[in-house]
Amino acid sequence: MSFEMKLIEILFWSFAAIVFYTYIGYGIVLFFLVKVKELFNSKHVFIRQVESELPDISLLIPAYNEESVVAEKMMNSLNLNYPPGKLQIIWITDGTNDSTNDILKKEYPQVKVLYDSKRAGKTAAINRAIPYIDSPLVVFTDANTMLNRDAILEIAYAFENPEVGCVAGEKRIMVNEKDGAASGGEGIYWKYESLLKKLDSQLYTTVGAAGELFAIRTHLFETMEVDTLLDDFMLSMRIVLKGYKIEYCSNAYAVEGGSANISEEKKRKVRISAGGIQSIIRLRELLNVFKYPLLSFQYISHRVLRWSVTPVCLFILLPLNGALVLMEGGMFYSLTMFLQFLFYSAALLGKYYSDRQIKNKYFYVPYYFLFMNYNVIQGFRYYLKKSKGDGTWEKAKRA
């Protein structure tokens, strides 16, 4: 075997191992680590507080031109199961120029509305809103997501553990029969992601919260850079750096529609991927496996690999495999090449069906998987362009 072929073979198997570990292997390892932990550690059960002892909570809703969902969001928020007088609803609507503010002030006088004419982005709005909050806990949620009735109550219970500094709710995608690859693929992705978050939390800590629904101890808030792209991730992980944990609470969930189409989903994925690169740079302390052995293991396995090397490894596997077939021509590498060809063909069919709005979830999965990884690479380019910009972006339209 020549040196060149040996090198290509090593690269092929190394890249294949990285891709497998990132999307499948880590989940398997995590599952067994949790089972081992359960054998040696009994779970401490905290006594739930009576209603009169529950803490005051602020529900913070950052919004920009959300007139179409204000009424639905307020109906949802006012129907949340939490003791009267202990839940304050706060909207921050900086830069809004539609009728959102008028609706809130006219129809819901009990709600606090914070408004500034300048639009500086969601992160800047959150930074500005926190000083107005005097409750010990603050829950963040988006205007277009609806919470289950007991969401706030379940979050309050999770904070009974003094080691918990942040509670991550579950994100659920509402998928209809008519929805295409964007909604269908996103829905499947978040089901798997929710499982990993739950296992992460059981092992040590969830690695980041989703902005649709999460909560923090107010005094742990740390002002964020205004150009922050993933405010939810940065805010929650900086709390972990303070020595607290993020607890995953599947009993508190937020429901929203998937992206309206694949083009809108691309906007969202590119921004998230760019935010991932930004987060890796700004949270580089978390890469220190000697200082944070378990946390770094979770962070690198669940986030860093997805946002950096794995997408590159995935797309290089095909030409590496082709080179091995040409150089060796053996049955094994011909088989792996054939399997890759089938996968990419299925993805192309998924794109074909998506473009024509023909529902076929079997082909949507490989298409969404490749689409997601391709946009990580695009996200790196986006980050280089936006690195000196502000924290505003064009929000993806939801179905």
C-alpha positions as CSV (number, residue, x, y, z in Angstrom):
1,M,0.0,0.0,0.0
2,S,1.4,3.4,-1.0
3,F,1.9,6.2,1.5
4,E,-0.7,8.4,-0.3
5,M,-3.3,5.7,-0.1
6,K,-2.5,5.0,3.6
7,L,-2.9,8.7,4.3
8,I,-6.2,8.9,2.5
9,E,-7.5,5.8,4.3
10,I,-6.5,7.3,7.7
11,L,-8.3,10.5,6.8
12,F,-11.4,8.7,5.6
13,W,-11.8,6.7,8.8
14,S,-11.0,9.6,11.0
15,F,-13.6,11.8,9.3
16,A,-16.1,9.0,9.3
17,A,-15.6,8.5,13.0
18,I,-16.0,12.2,13.7
19,V,-19.3,12.3,11.8
20,F,-20.6,9.2,13.4
21,Y,-19.7,10.3,16.9
22,T,-21.2,13.8,16.5
23,Y,-24.6,12.6,15.3
24,I,-25.0,9.1,16.7
25,G,-22.1,8.1,18.9
26,Y,-22.3,10.9,21.4
27,G,-26.0,10.0,22.1
28,I,-25.0,6.4,22.7
29,V,-22.1,7.3,25.0
30,L,-24.3,9.8,26.9
31,F,-27.0,7.1,27.4
32,F,-24.6,4.7,29.0
33,L,-22.9,7.3,31.1
34,V,-26.3,8.3,32.5
35,K,-27.1,4.7,33.3
36,V,-23.7,4.3,35.1
37,K,-24.3,7.4,37.1
38,E,-27.8,6.2,38.1
39,L,-26.1,3.0,39.5
40,F,-23.9,4.9,41.9
41,N,-25.9,8.1,42.6
42,S,-29.4,8.2,44.0
43,K,-31.4,11.1,42.7
44,H,-32.3,13.8,45.2
45,V,-35.9,14.7,45.1
46,F,-36.7,18.3,46.2
47,I,-40.0,19.0,48.0
48,R,-42.2,21.1,45.9
49,Q,-43.2,24.5,47.4
50,V,-46.7,25.3,48.3
51,E,-48.4,28.0,46.2
52,S,-47.9,30.8,48.7
53,E,-44.1,30.1,48.8
54,L,-43.5,30.2,45.0
55,P,-41.2,33.0,43.9
56,D,-42.2,36.0,41.9
57,I,-41.4,35.6,38.2
58,S,-41.2,38.0,35.3
59,L,-42.1,36.7,31.8
60,L,-40.0,38.7,29.4
61,I,-41.1,38.8,25.7
62,P,-38.7,40.5,23.3
63,A,-40.7,41.5,20.2
64,Y,-40.2,43.4,16.9
65,N,-43.3,44.1,14.7
66,E,-45.4,41.2,16.1
67,E,-48.9,42.7,15.7
68,S,-50.1,39.4,14.1
69,V,-49.4,37.3,17.2
70,V,-49.9,39.7,20.1
71,A,-53.4,38.7,20.9
72,E,-52.7,35.0,20.7
73,K,-49.5,35.4,22.8
74,M,-51.3,37.4,25.4
75,M,-54.2,34.9,25.6
76,N,-51.6,32.2,26.1
77,S,-49.7,34.2,28.7
78,L,-52.7,35.2,30.8
79,N,-53.9,31.6,30.9
80,L,-50.6,30.3,32.4
81,N,-51.1,28.4,35.7
82,Y,-49.2,30.5,38.3
83,P,-50.4,32.1,41.5
84,P,-52.2,35.5,40.9
85,G,-49.9,38.5,41.5
86,K,-46.7,36.4,41.3
87,L,-46.3,36.6,37.5
88,Q,-45.5,39.9,35.7
89,I,-45.6,40.0,31.9
90,I,-43.1,42.4,30.3
91,W,-42.8,43.1,26.6
92,I,-39.8,44.9,25.2
93,T,-40.5,46.2,21.7
94,D,-37.6,48.3,20.7
95,G,-37.7,49.5,17.1
96,T,-41.2,48.3,16.5
97,N,-43.1,50.4,14.0
98,D,-46.3,48.4,13.6
99,S,-49.4,48.3,15.9
100,T,-47.8,46.0,18.5
101,N,-47.4,48.7,21.1
102,D,-50.9,50.2,20.5
103,I,-52.5,46.8,20.9
104,L,-50.6,46.1,24.2
105,K,-51.3,49.4,25.8
106,K,-55.0,49.5,24.7
107,E,-56.0,45.9,25.3
108,Y,-53.7,44.8,28.1
109,P,-53.0,47.7,30.6
110,Q,-51.8,45.2,33.2
111,V,-48.7,44.5,31.1
112,K,-45.5,46.4,31.3
113,V,-44.3,47.6,27.9
114,L,-40.7,48.8,27.4
115,Y,-40.1,50.7,24.2
116,D,-37.3,52.6,22.5
117,S,-37.6,53.9,18.9
118,K,-34.1,52.6,18.1
119,R,-33.8,49.0,16.9
120,A,-30.6,47.6,18.2
121,G,-31.4,43.9,18.1
122,K,-32.7,41.3,20.5
123,T,-29.6,41.1,22.6
124,A,-29.5,44.9,23.2
125,A,-33.2,44.8,24.1
126,I,-32.6,42.0,26.6
127,N,-29.7,43.9,28.1
128,R,-31.9,47.0,28.5
129,A,-34.9,45.1,29.9
130,I,-33.1,43.3,32.8
131,P,-32.7,46.4,35.1
132,Y,-36.5,46.8,35.1
133,I,-37.0,43.3,36.5
134,D,-37.1,43.0,40.3
135,S,-38.2,39.4,40.6
136,P,-35.7,36.6,41.5
137,L,-36.5,34.7,38.4
138,V,-37.0,35.8,34.8
139,V,-38.4,33.6,32.0
140,F,-37.6,34.4,28.4
141,T,-39.9,33.5,25.6
142,D,-40.5,34.5,22.0
143,A,-43.7,36.3,20.8
144,N,-44.6,33.6,18.3
145,T,-44.2,30.6,20.6
146,M,-47.0,29.3,22.9
147,L,-46.3,27.8,26.3
148,N,-48.1,24.9,27.9
149,R,-50.3,25.9,30.8
150,D,-48.0,24.6,33.6
151,A,-44.8,25.8,32.0
152,I,-44.0,28.6,34.5
153,L,-45.0,26.4,37.4
154,E,-42.7,23.6,36.3
155,I,-39.8,26.1,35.8
156,A,-40.3,27.4,39.3
157,Y,-40.1,23.9,40.7
158,A,-36.9,23.2,38.9
159,F,-35.2,26.2,40.6
160,E,-35.8,24.6,44.0
161,N,-32.4,23.0,43.4
162,P,-29.9,25.7,44.5
163,E,-27.3,24.3,42.0
164,V,-29.6,25.2,39.1
165,G,-28.9,28.7,37.6
166,C,-30.9,28.2,34.4
167,V,-33.8,26.1,33.3
168,A,-34.2,25.1,29.7
169,G,-37.7,24.4,28.5
170,E,-38.4,22.0,25.6
171,K,-38.9,23.3,22.1
172,R,-41.6,21.6,20.0
173,I,-42.2,22.2,16.3
174,M,-45.8,22.0,15.2
175,V,-45.8,20.1,12.0
176,N,-48.9,19.8,9.8
177,E,-49.5,17.3,7.0
178,K,-49.0,20.0,4.4
179,D,-45.6,21.1,5.8
180,G,-42.5,20.6,3.7
181,A,-38.9,19.7,4.3
182,A,-38.3,22.8,6.4
183,S,-40.9,22.0,9.1
184,G,-40.7,18.3,8.8
185,G,-36.9,18.2,9.0
186,E,-36.8,20.7,11.8
187,G,-39.4,18.7,13.8
188,I,-37.4,15.5,13.6
189,Y,-34.2,17.4,14.5
190,W,-35.7,18.9,17.6
191,K,-37.1,15.6,18.8
192,Y,-33.6,14.1,18.7
193,E,-32.1,17.3,20.1
194,S,-34.6,17.2,23.0
195,L,-33.5,13.7,23.9
196,L,-29.8,14.7,24.0
197,K,-30.6,17.8,26.1
198,K,-32.5,15.6,28.6
199,L,-29.6,13.1,28.8
200,D,-27.1,16.0,29.1
201,S,-29.0,17.3,32.0
202,Q,-29.2,13.9,33.7
203,L,-25.4,13.5,33.3
204,Y,-24.4,17.0,34.5
205,T,-25.8,20.0,32.7
206,T,-27.8,20.8,29.5
207,V,-25.4,22.5,27.0
208,G,-27.3,25.8,26.3
209,A,-30.9,26.8,26.3
210,A,-33.2,27.5,23.4
211,G,-34.6,31.1,23.3
212,E,-38.2,29.9,22.8
213,L,-38.4,29.1,26.5
214,F,-35.8,29.3,29.2
215,A,-35.3,31.0,32.6
216,I,-32.5,32.2,34.8
217,R,-31.9,33.5,38.3
218,T,-32.1,37.2,37.6
219,H,-28.9,38.1,39.7
220,L,-26.9,35.8,37.4
221,F,-27.6,37.8,34.3
222,E,-24.4,39.1,32.6
223,T,-24.7,41.9,30.1
224,M,-24.0,40.5,26.6
225,E,-22.1,42.0,23.7
226,V,-24.7,43.7,21.5
227,D,-23.6,41.9,18.4
228,T,-24.3,38.5,20.0
229,L,-26.0,36.2,17.6
230,L,-27.1,33.4,19.9
231,D,-28.2,35.4,23.0
232,D,-29.9,32.3,24.5
233,F,-26.8,30.1,24.3
234,M,-24.3,32.8,25.4
235,L,-26.5,33.9,28.4
236,S,-27.1,30.3,29.6
237,M,-23.6,29.0,29.2
238,R,-22.1,32.0,31.0
239,I,-24.2,31.0,33.9
240,V,-22.7,27.5,33.7
241,L,-19.3,29.2,33.8
242,K,-20.3,30.7,37.2
243,G,-20.6,27.2,38.6
244,Y,-24.3,26.6,38.1
245,K,-26.1,24.0,36.0
246,I,-28.8,24.2,33.3
247,E,-31.6,21.9,34.1
248,Y,-33.7,20.6,31.2
249,C,-37.4,20.7,32.0
250,S,-39.5,18.7,29.4
251,N,-42.7,19.5,31.4
252,A,-42.3,23.1,30.4
253,Y,-42.5,23.4,26.6
254,A,-42.9,26.0,23.9
255,V,-44.7,25.3,20.6
256,E,-44.1,27.1,17.4
257,G,-44.6,26.4,13.7
258,G,-41.7,25.3,11.6
259,S,-40.0,27.7,9.0
260,A,-42.5,28.7,6.3
261,N,-40.2,27.2,3.6
262,I,-36.7,26.0,3.0
263,S,-35.5,29.5,2.1
264,E,-36.6,30.8,5.5
265,E,-35.1,27.9,7.3
266,K,-31.8,28.6,5.5
267,K,-31.8,32.1,7.0
268,R,-32.3,30.7,10.5
269,K,-29.7,27.9,10.1
270,V,-27.0,30.2,8.7
271,R,-27.5,32.7,11.6
272,I,-27.4,29.9,14.2
273,S,-24.3,28.5,12.6
274,A,-22.6,31.9,12.6
275,G,-23.6,32.3,16.2
276,G,-22.1,28.9,16.9
277,I,-18.7,30.1,15.6
278,Q,-19.0,33.3,17.6
279,S,-19.9,31.3,20.7
280,I,-16.9,29.0,20.3
281,I,-14.6,32.0,20.2
282,R,-16.2,33.8,23.1
283,L,-16.6,30.7,25.3
284,R,-13.2,29.3,24.5
285,E,-12.6,28.9,28.3
286,L,-15.0,25.9,28.0
287,L,-12.6,24.1,25.8
288,N,-10.2,23.6,28.8
289,V,-10.8,19.9,29.6
290,F,-8.5,20.2,32.6
291,K,-10.5,22.9,34.2
292,Y,-13.9,21.6,33.2
293,P,-13.5,17.9,32.4
294,L,-17.1,16.8,32.2
295,L,-18.5,20.1,31.0
296,S,-15.9,20.4,28.2
297,F,-16.7,16.8,27.2
298,Q,-20.4,17.7,26.8
299,Y,-19.8,21.1,25.2
300,I,-17.3,19.8,22.6
301,S,-19.3,16.7,21.8
302,H,-22.7,18.3,21.6
303,R,-21.9,21.8,20.2
304,V,-18.3,22.5,19.1
305,L,-18.1,19.5,16.7
306,R,-21.4,20.3,15.0
307,W,-20.5,24.0,14.6
308,S,-17.0,23.5,13.3
309,V,-15.2,20.4,11.9
310,T,-18.0,17.8,11.5
311,P,-19.7,19.4,8.5
312,V,-16.4,19.7,6.7
313,C,-15.6,16.1,7.5
314,L,-19.0,15.0,6.2
315,F,-18.6,16.6,2.7
316,I,-15.0,15.5,2.3
317,L,-15.9,11.9,2.9
318,L,-17.3,11.5,-0.6
319,P,-14.1,12.5,-2.6
320,L,-11.9,10.6,-0.1
321,N,-14.1,7.5,-0.7
322,G,-13.9,8.0,-4.4
323,A,-10.1,8.3,-4.3
324,L,-9.9,5.0,-2.3
325,V,-12.1,3.2,-4.9
326,L,-9.9,4.5,-7.8
327,M,-6.6,3.6,-6.0
328,E,-7.7,0.2,-4.5
329,G,-10.9,-0.8,-6.3
330,G,-11.8,-3.2,-3.4
331,M,-15.3,-4.4,-2.6
332,F,-15.5,-2.7,0.8
333,Y,-14.8,0.9,-0.4
334,S,-16.9,0.3,-3.4
335,L,-19.8,-0.6,-1.0
336,T,-19.2,2.5,1.1
337,M,-19.2,4.6,-2.0
338,F,-22.4,3.1,-3.1
339,L,-24.0,3.8,0.3
340,Q,-22.9,7.4,0.1
341,F,-24.3,7.6,-3.4
342,L,-27.6,6.3,-2.2
343,F,-27.7,8.8,0.7
344,Y,-26.9,11.8,-1.5
345,S,-29.5,10.5,-4.1
346,A,-32.1,10.3,-1.4
347,A,-31.2,13.9,-0.4
348,L,-31.6,15.1,-4.0
349,L,-35.0,13.4,-4.1
350,G,-35.9,15.2,-0.9
351,K,-35.0,18.5,-2.5
352,Y,-37.0,17.6,-5.5
353,Y,-40.1,16.8,-3.4
354,S,-39.5,19.9,-1.3
355,D,-39.3,22.2,-4.3
356,R,-42.6,20.8,-5.5
357,Q,-44.2,20.7,-2.1
358,I,-44.7,16.9,-2.2
359,K,-44.6,15.5,1.3
360,N,-42.2,12.6,1.8
361,K,-40.6,12.4,5.2
362,Y,-38.3,9.5,4.2
363,F,-36.4,11.7,1.7
364,Y,-36.8,14.9,3.8
365,V,-34.5,13.5,6.5
366,P,-31.3,13.0,4.4
367,Y,-32.1,16.3,2.6
368,Y,-32.5,18.3,5.8
369,F,-29.3,16.6,7.3
370,L,-27.2,17.7,4.4
371,F,-28.9,21.1,4.2
372,M,-28.2,21.7,7.9
373,N,-24.5,20.8,7.6
374,Y,-24.1,22.8,4.4
375,N,-25.5,25.9,6.2
376,V,-22.9,25.5,9.0
377,I,-20.2,26.2,6.3
378,Q,-22.3,29.1,5.0
379,G,-22.7,30.3,8.6
380,F,-18.9,30.7,8.9
381,R,-18.9,33.0,5.9
382,Y,-21.9,34.9,7.4
383,Y,-20.0,35.3,10.7
384,L,-17.0,36.8,8.9
385,K,-19.3,39.4,7.3
386,K,-21.3,40.1,10.5
387,S,-18.5,40.0,13.0
388,K,-18.3,43.8,13.1
389,G,-22.0,44.4,12.8
390,D,-24.8,44.7,15.3
391,G,-27.2,42.1,16.7
392,T,-30.0,42.6,14.3
393,W,-31.1,40.1,11.7
394,E,-34.0,39.3,9.4
395,K,-36.2,36.9,11.3
396,A,-37.2,33.7,9.5
397,K,-40.9,33.5,8.7
398,R,-42.8,30.6,10.4
399,A,-45.4,28.4,8.9
